[in-house]
Amino acid sequence: MGYLQLVRMAPAEDLNPDLVIRNGERRDLSSMVRLLKILFTADEDFAVNAERQRSGLKMMLEAGRKSHCIKVAEMDGKVVGMCTVQLLISTAEGGVVGLVEDMVVDPEFRGQCIGRLLMEHIEAWALKRGVTRLQLLAERTNFPALKFYDKIGWQSTKLICVRRKW
């Protein structure tokens, strides 16, 4: 088995019985674009552009679930969180790794284990595909997010992200 290990889920009594974690679908596009607006508004490196975000989500949905995964958290018929992951080949790992591209929970629903459950479902999806490492980018000044990732067992690295855009 790979290096990934699932973190222990919250006790059942702590979870909202109306919460469902499922695969994202086309019918969720507007809700997912709304969530990405929340995510990108808090991030200095990315711009809110509903058309681009919708296009990227459509591409992921159309690509199928072999190399991409979108999980959504739904409560009482409303999508309140989402997480996406994409597979890559790593020469460092000598195999498949996953890039968690988006992780966001509607602020009104934070603190209810939704983010943790989304990450656990993404990790389970990745483990089934032989992924040996998951990685993500987080704003270095987004202390609540960094604390969340630390709490669920993720580790910071000494790497930084550099990019070139056209």
C-alpha positions as CSV (number, residue, x, y, z in Angstrom):
1,M,0.0,0.0,0.0
2,G,1.1,3.6,-0.6
3,Y,2.2,6.2,1.9
4,L,-1.3,7.6,2.3
5,Q,-3.2,6.7,5.4
6,L,-6.8,7.8,6.1
7,V,-7.3,9.9,9.2
8,R,-9.8,8.6,11.7
9,M,-13.3,9.9,11.0
10,A,-15.3,11.9,13.6
11,P,-17.6,9.8,15.8
12,A,-20.9,9.2,14.1
13,E,-22.8,11.1,16.9
14,D,-20.8,14.3,15.9
15,L,-21.9,14.2,12.3
16,N,-25.0,15.8,10.9
17,P,-27.3,13.0,9.7
18,D,-28.4,15.1,6.7
19,L,-24.9,15.5,5.4
20,V,-24.0,13.5,2.3
21,I,-20.6,13.3,0.6
22,R,-20.9,12.3,-3.1
23,N,-19.4,12.7,-6.5
24,G,-20.0,16.1,-8.0
25,E,-22.2,16.2,-11.1
26,R,-23.2,18.7,-13.8
27,R,-26.3,19.7,-11.8
28,D,-23.9,21.0,-9.1
29,L,-22.0,23.4,-11.4
30,S,-23.6,26.6,-10.2
31,S,-23.1,25.6,-6.6
32,M,-19.5,24.6,-7.2
33,V,-18.8,27.9,-9.0
34,R,-20.3,29.7,-6.0
35,L,-17.9,27.8,-3.7
36,L,-14.9,28.6,-5.8
37,K,-15.8,32.3,-5.6
38,I,-15.5,31.9,-1.8
39,L,-12.2,30.1,-2.1
40,F,-10.6,32.5,-4.7
41,T,-11.9,35.7,-3.0
42,A,-9.6,34.7,0.0
43,D,-6.6,33.9,-2.2
44,E,-4.4,36.7,-3.6
45,D,-2.9,34.5,-6.4
46,F,-6.2,33.5,-8.1
47,A,-8.9,35.6,-9.6
48,V,-12.7,35.0,-9.4
49,N,-13.9,34.4,-12.9
50,A,-17.1,32.4,-13.0
51,E,-16.8,31.6,-16.7
52,R,-13.3,30.1,-16.2
53,Q,-14.2,28.3,-13.1
54,R,-17.3,26.8,-14.8
55,S,-15.1,25.8,-17.8
56,G,-12.5,24.0,-15.6
57,L,-15.2,22.2,-13.6
58,K,-16.9,21.1,-16.9
59,M,-13.6,19.8,-18.2
60,M,-13.1,17.7,-15.0
61,L,-16.6,16.3,-15.1
62,E,-16.3,15.4,-18.8
63,A,-12.9,13.8,-18.3
64,G,-14.4,11.0,-16.2
65,R,-13.3,9.7,-12.9
66,K,-10.1,7.9,-13.8
67,S,-7.8,10.9,-13.5
68,H,-10.0,13.5,-11.7
69,C,-12.4,13.5,-8.8
70,I,-14.8,16.1,-7.6
71,K,-16.5,15.4,-4.2
72,V,-19.3,17.6,-2.9
73,A,-20.8,17.9,0.5
74,E,-24.6,18.2,0.4
75,M,-26.8,19.1,3.3
76,D,-30.6,19.4,3.0
77,G,-30.3,19.5,-0.8
78,K,-27.7,22.3,-0.8
79,V,-24.0,21.8,-1.9
80,V,-22.1,23.3,1.1
81,G,-18.5,22.1,0.3
82,M,-16.4,20.7,-2.4
83,C,-12.9,19.2,-3.0
84,T,-11.2,18.3,-6.2
85,V,-8.1,16.1,-7.0
86,Q,-6.2,15.4,-10.1
87,L,-3.7,12.6,-10.8
88,L,-0.1,13.2,-11.9
89,I,2.9,11.0,-12.4
90,S,5.8,11.8,-10.0
91,T,9.4,11.0,-10.8
92,A,10.2,11.5,-7.1
93,E,7.6,8.9,-6.1
94,G,8.1,6.8,-9.1
95,G,4.3,6.6,-9.5
96,V,1.0,8.4,-9.3
97,V,0.4,11.3,-7.0
98,G,-2.6,13.5,-6.6
99,L,-3.0,17.3,-6.6
100,V,-5.8,18.6,-4.5
101,E,-6.8,21.6,-6.5
102,D,-9.8,23.0,-4.6
103,M,-11.0,22.5,-1.0
104,V,-13.7,24.8,0.3
105,V,-16.6,24.7,2.7
106,D,-19.2,27.4,2.8
107,P,-18.3,29.6,5.9
108,E,-21.8,29.1,7.2
109,F,-21.2,25.4,7.5
110,R,-17.6,25.3,8.8
111,G,-16.8,23.5,12.1
112,Q,-19.1,20.6,11.3
113,C,-16.5,18.0,10.1
114,I,-17.5,18.7,6.5
115,G,-13.9,19.6,5.3
116,R,-12.5,16.6,7.1
117,L,-15.0,14.3,5.5
118,L,-14.4,15.7,2.1
119,M,-10.7,15.1,2.5
120,E,-11.2,11.6,3.8
121,H,-13.3,10.8,0.7
122,I,-10.7,12.3,-1.6
123,E,-8.0,10.2,0.2
124,A,-10.1,7.0,-0.1
125,W,-10.5,7.7,-3.9
126,A,-6.8,8.3,-4.2
127,L,-5.8,5.1,-2.3
128,K,-8.0,3.0,-4.6
129,R,-5.9,4.3,-7.5
130,G,-2.5,3.6,-6.0
131,V,-1.7,7.2,-5.2
132,T,1.4,7.4,-3.0
133,R,1.1,11.1,-2.1
134,L,-1.4,13.9,-2.1
135,Q,-0.3,17.5,-2.2
136,L,-2.0,20.9,-2.3
137,L,-1.3,24.6,-2.3
138,A,-2.5,26.8,0.5
139,E,-2.1,30.5,1.0
140,R,0.7,30.9,3.5
141,T,-1.3,33.5,5.4
142,N,-4.5,31.5,5.5
143,F,-3.9,30.4,9.1
144,P,-7.3,28.7,9.6
145,A,-6.7,26.5,6.5
146,L,-3.2,25.7,7.6
147,K,-4.4,24.8,11.0
148,F,-7.1,22.6,9.5
149,Y,-4.6,20.7,7.3
150,D,-2.3,20.2,10.3
151,K,-5.2,18.9,12.4
152,I,-6.1,16.3,9.9
153,G,-2.5,15.0,9.6
154,W,-1.1,16.9,6.6
155,Q,2.5,18.1,6.8
156,S,4.0,21.4,5.5
157,T,7.1,21.1,3.3
158,K,10.0,23.4,2.6
159,L,8.9,23.7,-1.1
160,I,7.4,26.8,-2.5
161,C,5.2,27.2,-5.5
162,V,6.5,29.2,-8.5
163,R,4.5,29.6,-11.7
164,R,4.4,31.2,-15.1
165,K,1.2,32.3,-16.7
166,W,0.2,33.3,-20.2
